[in-house]
Amino acid sequence: MADPNERIEVEAQDARAGATPGVTRYVLGISLILIVAIFAFLILR
């Protein structure tokens, strides 16, 4: 039986169980720019 107090070390890639391509930062950036542009259009209209 394994010791419950024993430290478990797992590599970051194994802990994530997948790749992190970084697409989220582009989606967030583009969305932010679009929202600011839409609000600016609505205010200056």
mmJSON file of the N, C-alpha and C atoms, coordinates in Angstrom:
{"data_MODEL":{"atom_site":{
"group_PDB":["ATOM","ATOM","ATOM","ATOM","ATOM","ATOM","ATOM","ATOM","ATOM","ATOM","ATOM","ATOM","ATOM","ATOM","ATOM","ATOM","ATOM","ATOM","ATOM","ATOM","ATOM","ATOM","ATOM","ATOM","ATOM","ATOM","ATOM","ATOM","ATOM","ATOM","ATOM","ATOM","ATOM","ATOM","ATOM","ATOM","ATOM","ATOM","ATOM","ATOM","ATOM","ATOM","ATOM","ATOM","ATOM","ATOM","ATOM","ATOM","ATOM","ATOM","ATOM","ATOM","ATOM","ATOM","ATOM","ATOM","ATOM","ATOM","ATOM","ATOM","ATOM","ATOM","ATOM","ATOM","ATOM","ATOM","ATOM","ATOM","ATOM","ATOM","ATOM","ATOM","ATOM","ATOM","ATOM","ATOM","ATOM","ATOM","ATOM","ATOM","ATOM","ATOM","ATOM","ATOM","ATOM","ATOM","ATOM","ATOM","ATOM","ATOM","ATOM","ATOM","ATOM","ATOM","ATOM","ATOM","ATOM","ATOM","ATOM","ATOM","ATOM","ATOM","ATOM","ATOM","ATOM","ATOM","ATOM","ATOM","ATOM","ATOM","ATOM","ATOM","ATOM","ATOM","ATOM","ATOM","ATOM","ATOM","ATOM","ATOM","ATOM","ATOM","ATOM","ATOM","ATOM","ATOM","ATOM","ATOM","ATOM","ATOM","ATOM","ATOM","ATOM","ATOM","ATOM"],
"id":[1,2,3,4,5,6,7,8,9,10,11,12,13,14,15,16,17,18,19,20,21,22,23,24,25,26,27,28,29,30,31,32,33,34,35,36,37,38,39,40,41,42,43,44,45,46,47,48,49,50,51,52,53,54,55,56,57,58,59,60,61,62,63,64,65,66,67,68,69,70,71,72,73,74,75,76,77,78,79,80,81,82,83,84,85,86,87,88,89,90,91,92,93,94,95,96,97,98,99,100,101,102,103,104,105,106,107,108,109,110,111,112,113,114,115,116,117,118,119,120,121,122,123,124,125,126,127,128,129,130,131,132,133,134,135],
"type_symbol":["N","C","C","N","C","C","N","C","C","N","C","C","N","C","C","N","C","C","N","C","C","N","C","C","N","C","C","N","C","C","N","C","C","N","C","C","N","C","C","N","C","C","N","C","C","N","C","C","N","C","C","N","C","C","N","C","C","N","C","C","N","C","C","N","C","C","N","C","C","N","C","C","N","C","C","N","C","C","N","C","C","N","C","C","N","C","C","N","C","C","N","C","C","N","C","C","N","C","C","N","C","C","N","C","C","N","C","C","N","C","C","N","C","C","N","C","C","N","C","C","N","C","C","N","C","C","N","C","C","N","C","C","N","C","C"],
"label_atom_id":["N","CA","C","N","CA","C","N","CA","C","N","CA","C","N","CA","C","N","CA","C","N","CA","C","N","CA","C","N","CA","C","N","CA","C","N","CA","C","N","CA","C","N","CA","C","N","CA","C","N","CA","C","N","CA","C","N","CA","C","N","CA","C","N","CA","C","N","CA","C","N","CA","C","N","CA","C","N","CA","C","N","CA","C","N","CA","C","N","CA","C","N","CA","C","N","CA","C","N","CA","C","N","CA","C","N","CA","C","N","CA","C","N","CA","C","N","CA","C","N","CA","C","N","CA","C","N","CA","C","N","CA","C","N","CA","C","N","CA","C","N","CA","C","N","CA","C","N","CA","C","N","CA","C","N","CA","C"],
"label_alt_id":[null,null,null,null,null,null,null,null,null,null,null,null,null,null,null,null,null,null,null,null,null,null,null,null,null,null,null,null,null,null,null,null,null,null,null,null,null,null,null,null,null,null,null,null,null,null,null,null,null,null,null,null,null,null,null,null,null,null,null,null,null,null,null,null,null,null,null,null,null,null,null,null,null,null,null,null,null,null,null,null,null,null,null,null,null,null,null,null,null,null,null,null,null,null,null,null,null,null,null,null,null,null,null,null,null,null,null,null,null,null,null,null,null,null,null,null,null,null,null,null,null,null,null,null,null,null,null,null,null,null,null,null,null,null,null],
"label_comp_id":["MET","MET","MET","ALA","ALA","ALA","ASP","ASP","ASP","PRO","PRO","PRO","ASN","ASN","ASN","GLU","GLU","GLU","ARG","ARG","ARG","ILE","ILE","ILE","GLU","GLU","GLU","VAL","VAL","VAL","GLU","GLU","GLU","ALA","ALA","ALA","GLN","GLN","GLN","ASP","ASP","ASP","ALA","ALA","ALA","ARG","ARG","ARG","ALA","ALA","ALA","GLY","GLY","GLY","ALA","ALA","ALA","THR","THR","THR","PRO","PRO","PRO","GLY","GLY","GLY","VAL","VAL","VAL","THR","THR","THR","ARG","ARG","ARG","TYR","TYR","TYR","VAL","VAL","VAL","LEU","LEU","LEU","GLY","GLY","GLY","ILE","ILE","ILE","SER","SER","SER","LEU","LEU","LEU","ILE","ILE","ILE","LEU","LEU","LEU","ILE","ILE","ILE","VAL","VAL","VAL","ALA","ALA","ALA","ILE","ILE","ILE","PHE","PHE","PHE","ALA","ALA","ALA","PHE","PHE","PHE","LEU","LEU","LEU","ILE","ILE","ILE","LEU","LEU","LEU","ARG","ARG","ARG"],
"label_asym_id":["A","A","A","A","A","A","A","A","A","A","A","A","A","A","A","A","A","A","A","A","A","A","A","A","A","A","A","A","A","A","A","A","A","A","A","A","A","A","A","A","A","A","A","A","A","A","A","A","A","A","A","A","A","A","A","A","A","A","A","A","A","A","A","A","A","A","A","A","A","A","A","A","A","A","A","A","A","A","A","A","A","A","A","A","A","A","A","A","A","A","A","A","A","A","A","A","A","A","A","A","A","A","A","A","A","A","A","A","A","A","A","A","A","A","A","A","A","A","A","A","A","A","A","A","A","A","A","A","A","A","A","A","A","A","A"],
"label_entity_id":["1","1","1","1","1","1","1","1","1","1","1","1","1","1","1","1","1","1","1","1","1","1","1","1","1","1","1","1","1","1","1","1","1","1","1","1","1","1","1","1","1","1","1","1","1","1","1","1","1","1","1","1","1","1","1","1","1","1","1","1","1","1","1","1","1","1","1","1","1","1","1","1","1","1","1","1","1","1","1","1","1","1","1","1","1","1","1","1","1","1","1","1","1","1","1","1","1","1","1","1","1","1","1","1","1","1","1","1","1","1","1","1","1","1","1","1","1","1","1","1","1","1","1","1","1","1","1","1","1","1","1","1","1","1","1"],
"label_seq_id":[1,1,1,2,2,2,3,3,3,4,4,4,5,5,5,6,6,6,7,7,7,8,8,8,9,9,9,10,10,10,11,11,11,12,12,12,13,13,13,14,14,14,15,15,15,16,16,16,17,17,17,18,18,18,19,19,19,20,20,20,21,21,21,22,22,22,23,23,23,24,24,24,25,25,25,26,26,26,27,27,27,28,28,28,29,29,29,30,30,30,31,31,31,32,32,32,33,33,33,34,34,34,35,35,35,36,36,36,37,37,37,38,38,38,39,39,39,40,40,40,41,41,41,42,42,42,43,43,43,44,44,44,45,45,45],
"pdbx_PDB_ins_code":[null,null,null,null,null,null,null,null,null,null,null,null,null,null,null,null,null,null,null,null,null,null,null,null,null,null,null,null,null,null,null,null,null,null,null,null,null,null,null,null,null,null,null,null,null,null,null,null,null,null,null,null,null,null,null,null,null,null,null,null,null,null,null,null,null,null,null,null,null,null,null,null,null,null,null,null,null,null,null,null,null,null,null,null,null,null,null,null,null,null,null,null,null,null,null,null,null,null,null,null,null,null,null,null,null,null,null,null,null,null,null,null,null,null,null,null,null,null,null,null,null,null,null,null,null,null,null,null,null,null,null,null,null,null,null],
"Cartn_x":[0.85,0.0,0.897,0.508,1.289,1.13,2.19,2.18,1.387,0.323,-0.479,0.267,1.351,2.123,3.259,3.426,4.507,4.167,5.149,4.965,4.899,3.96,3.806,4.279,5.209,5.714,5.32,4.682,4.226,4.73,5.199,5.644,4.459,4.732,3.673,2.855,3.503,2.784,1.848,2.291,1.449,0.284,0.514,-0.548,-1.635,-1.232,-2.205,-2.946,-2.309,-2.877,-3.208,-2.362,-2.591,-1.696,-1.837,-1.034,-1.761,-1.018,-1.589,-1.111,-1.891,-1.436,-1.416,-2.114,-2.086,-3.087,-4.099,-5.109,-5.97,-6.128,-7.012,-6.599,-5.319,-4.882,-5.26,-5.26,-5.665,-7.166,-7.941,-9.394,-9.766,-9.141,-9.435,-9.038,-7.888,-7.433,-8.337,-8.705,-9.589,-10.961,-11.471,-12.775,-12.751,-11.682,-11.56,-11.552,-10.817,-10.757,-12.132,-12.833,-14.167,-15.152,-15.097,-16.014,-15.74,-14.484,-14.141,-14.608,-14.422,-14.858,-16.379,-17.109,-18.574,-19.069,-18.491,-18.899,-18.551,-17.407,-17.027,-18.015,-18.412,-19.38,-20.711,-21.154,-22.445,-22.426,-21.32,-21.238,-21.136,-20.37,-20.149,-21.25,-22.183,-23.259,-24.19],
"Cartn_y":[-1.172,0.0,1.238,2.261,3.488,4.337,5.057,5.952,7.22,7.569,8.75,10.064,10.053,11.266,11.441,10.494,10.561,11.604,12.42,13.483,12.889,13.381,12.939,14.063,13.762,14.75,14.34,15.268,15.03,16.186,15.875,16.912,17.802,19.047,20.001,19.525,18.995,18.527,17.372,16.473,15.353,15.821,16.82,17.314,18.015,18.725,19.396,18.407,17.298,16.251,16.795,17.679,18.198,19.375,19.903,21.041,22.342,23.403,24.729,25.62,25.717,26.444,27.96,28.529,29.974,30.728,30.061,30.72,31.651,31.35,32.125,33.588,33.863,35.266,36.058,35.418,36.115,36.357,35.386,35.547,36.653,36.682,37.723,39.103,39.187,40.476,41.006,40.154,40.571,40.951,40.179,40.485,41.831,42.104,43.38,44.547,44.422,45.484,45.696,44.611,44.735,45.404,45.043,45.647,47.139,47.523,48.942,49.687,49.102,49.754,49.898,48.878,48.941,50.0,50.049,51.067,52.476,52.635,53.942,54.373,53.433,53.735,54.145,53.422,53.738,55.078,55.415,56.691,57.861,57.727,58.831,58.944,58.067,58.044,59.176],
"Cartn_z":[0.0,0.0,0.0,-0.766,-0.875,0.382,0.705,1.853,1.493,2.204,1.854,2.067,2.833,3.07,2.073,1.171,0.188,-0.871,-1.209,-2.189,-3.594,-4.391,-5.774,-6.681,-7.569,-8.511,-9.915,-10.619,-11.982,-12.843,-14.047,-14.978,-15.362,-15.712,-16.046,-17.24,-18.259,-19.453,-19.103,-18.233,-17.831,-16.954,-16.127,-15.254,-16.06,-17.107,-17.967,-18.851,-19.153,-20.015,-21.392,-21.901,-23.241,-23.536,-24.727,-25.159,-24.839,-24.704,-24.498,-25.632,-26.714,-27.896,-27.736,-26.785,-26.572,-27.414,-27.932,-28.756,-27.917,-26.655,-25.78,-25.719,-25.661,-25.562,-26.8,-27.97,-29.191,-29.206,-28.781,-28.736,-27.764,-26.594,-25.61,-26.116,-26.764,-27.295,-28.381,-29.319,-30.414,-29.869,-28.917,-28.32,-27.605,-26.888,-26.177,-27.16,-28.239,-29.249,-29.877,-30.183,-30.772,-29.817,-28.548,-27.57,-27.422,-27.355,-27.24,-28.482,-29.661,-30.902,-30.945,-30.516,-30.515,-29.536,-28.346,-27.371,-27.88,-28.492,-29.032,-30.134,-30.97,-32.031,-31.421,-30.393,-29.786,-29.055,-28.437,-27.709,-28.669,-29.732,-30.678,-31.741,-31.699,-32.689,-32.515],
"occupancy":[1.0,1.0,1.0,1.0,1.0,1.0,1.0,1.0,1.0,1.0,1.0,1.0,1.0,1.0,1.0,1.0,1.0,1.0,1.0,1.0,1.0,1.0,1.0,1.0,1.0,1.0,1.0,1.0,1.0,1.0,1.0,1.0,1.0,1.0,1.0,1.0,1.0,1.0,1.0,1.0,1.0,1.0,1.0,1.0,1.0,1.0,1.0,1.0,1.0,1.0,1.0,1.0,1.0,1.0,1.0,1.0,1.0,1.0,1.0,1.0,1.0,1.0,1.0,1.0,1.0,1.0,1.0,1.0,1.0,1.0,1.0,1.0,1.0,1.0,1.0,1.0,1.0,1.0,1.0,1.0,1.0,1.0,1.0,1.0,1.0,1.0,1.0,1.0,1.0,1.0,1.0,1.0,1.0,1.0,1.0,1.0,1.0,1.0,1.0,1.0,1.0,1.0,1.0,1.0,1.0,1.0,1.0,1.0,1.0,1.0,1.0,1.0,1.0,1.0,1.0,1.0,1.0,1.0,1.0,1.0,1.0,1.0,1.0,1.0,1.0,1.0,1.0,1.0,1.0,1.0,1.0,1.0,1.0,1.0,1.0],
"B_iso_or_equiv":[0.0,0.0,0.0,0.0,0.0,0.0,0.0,0.0,0.0,0.0,0.0,0.0,0.0,0.0,0.0,0.0,0.0,0.0,0.0,0.0,0.0,0.0,0.0,0.0,0.0,0.0,0.0,0.0,0.0,0.0,0.0,0.0,0.0,0.0,0.0,0.0,0.0,0.0,0.0,0.0,0.0,0.0,0.0,0.0,0.0,0.0,0.0,0.0,0.0,0.0,0.0,0.0,0.0,0.0,0.0,0.0,0.0,0.0,0.0,0.0,0.0,0.0,0.0,0.0,0.0,0.0,0.0,0.0,0.0,0.0,0.0,0.0,0.0,0.0,0.0,0.0,0.0,0.0,0.0,0.0,0.0,0.0,0.0,0.0,0.0,0.0,0.0,0.0,0.0,0.0,0.0,0.0,0.0,0.0,0.0,0.0,0.0,0.0,0.0,0.0,0.0,0.0,0.0,0.0,0.0,0.0,0.0,0.0,0.0,0.0,0.0,0.0,0.0,0.0,0.0,0.0,0.0,0.0,0.0,0.0,0.0,0.0,0.0,0.0,0.0,0.0,0.0,0.0,0.0,0.0,0.0,0.0,0.0,0.0,0.0],
"pdbx_formal_charge":[null,null,null,null,null,null,null,null,null,null,null,null,null,null,null,null,null,null,null,null,null,null,null,null,null,null,null,null,null,null,null,null,null,null,null,null,null,null,null,null,null,null,null,null,null,null,null,null,null,null,null,null,null,null,null,null,null,null,null,null,null,null,null,null,null,null,null,null,null,null,null,null,null,null,null,null,null,null,null,null,null,null,null,null,null,null,null,null,null,null,null,null,null,null,null,null,null,null,null,null,null,null,null,null,null,null,null,null,null,null,null,null,null,null,null,null,null,null,null,null,null,null,null,null,null,null,null,null,null,null,null,null,null,null,null],
"auth_seq_id":[1,1,1,2,2,2,3,3,3,4,4,4,5,5,5,6,6,6,7,7,7,8,8,8,9,9,9,10,10,10,11,11,11,12,12,12,13,13,13,14,14,14,15,15,15,16,16,16,17,17,17,18,18,18,19,19,19,20,20,20,21,21,21,22,22,22,23,23,23,24,24,24,25,25,25,26,26,26,27,27,27,28,28,28,29,29,29,30,30,30,31,31,31,32,32,32,33,33,33,34,34,34,35,35,35,36,36,36,37,37,37,38,38,38,39,39,39,40,40,40,41,41,41,42,42,42,43,43,43,44,44,44,45,45,45],
"auth_comp_id":["MET","MET","MET","ALA","ALA","ALA","ASP","ASP","ASP","PRO","PRO","PRO","ASN","ASN","ASN","GLU","GLU","GLU","ARG","ARG","ARG","ILE","ILE","ILE","GLU","GLU","GLU","VAL","VAL","VAL","GLU","GLU","GLU","ALA","ALA","ALA","GLN","GLN","GLN","ASP","ASP","ASP","ALA","ALA","ALA","ARG","ARG","ARG","ALA","ALA","ALA","GLY","GLY","GLY","ALA","ALA","ALA","THR","THR","THR","PRO","PRO","PRO","GLY","GLY","GLY","VAL","VAL","VAL","THR","THR","THR","ARG","ARG","ARG","TYR","TYR","TYR","VAL","VAL","VAL","LEU","LEU","LEU","GLY","GLY","GLY","ILE","ILE","ILE","SER","SER","SER","LEU","LEU","LEU","ILE","ILE","ILE","LEU","LEU","LEU","ILE","ILE","ILE","VAL","VAL","VAL","ALA","ALA","ALA","ILE","ILE","ILE","PHE","PHE","PHE","ALA","ALA","ALA","PHE","PHE","PHE","LEU","LEU","LEU","ILE","ILE","ILE","LEU","LEU","LEU","ARG","ARG","ARG"],
"auth_asym_id":["A","A","A","A","A","A","A","A","A","A","A","A","A","A","A","A","A","A","A","A","A","A","A","A","A","A","A","A","A","A","A","A","A","A","A","A","A","A","A","A","A","A","A","A","A","A","A","A","A","A","A","A","A","A","A","A","A","A","A","A","A","A","A","A","A","A","A","A","A","A","A","A","A","A","A","A","A","A","A","A","A","A","A","A","A","A","A","A","A","A","A","A","A","A","A","A","A","A","A","A","A","A","A","A","A","A","A","A","A","A","A","A","A","A","A","A","A","A","A","A","A","A","A","A","A","A","A","A","A","A","A","A","A","A","A"],
"auth_atom_id":["N","CA","C","N","CA","C","N","CA","C","N","CA","C","N","CA","C","N","CA","C","N","CA","C","N","CA","C","N","CA","C","N","CA","C","N","CA","C","N","CA","C","N","CA","C","N","CA","C","N","CA","C","N","CA","C","N","CA","C","N","CA","C","N","CA","C","N","CA","C","N","CA","C","N","CA","C","N","CA","C","N","CA","C","N","CA","C","N","CA","C","N","CA","C","N","CA","C","N","CA","C","N","CA","C","N","CA","C","N","CA","C","N","CA","C","N","CA","C","N","CA","C","N","CA","C","N","CA","C","N","CA","C","N","CA","C","N","CA","C","N","CA","C","N","CA","C","N","CA","C","N","CA","C","N","CA","C"],
"pdbx_PDB_model_num":[1,1,1,1,1,1,1,1,1,1,1,1,1,1,1,1,1,1,1,1,1,1,1,1,1,1,1,1,1,1,1,1,1,1,1,1,1,1,1,1,1,1,1,1,1,1,1,1,1,1,1,1,1,1,1,1,1,1,1,1,1,1,1,1,1,1,1,1,1,1,1,1,1,1,1,1,1,1,1,1,1,1,1,1,1,1,1,1,1,1,1,1,1,1,1,1,1,1,1,1,1,1,1,1,1,1,1,1,1,1,1,1,1,1,1,1,1,1,1,1,1,1,1,1,1,1,1,1,1,1,1,1,1,1,1]
}}}
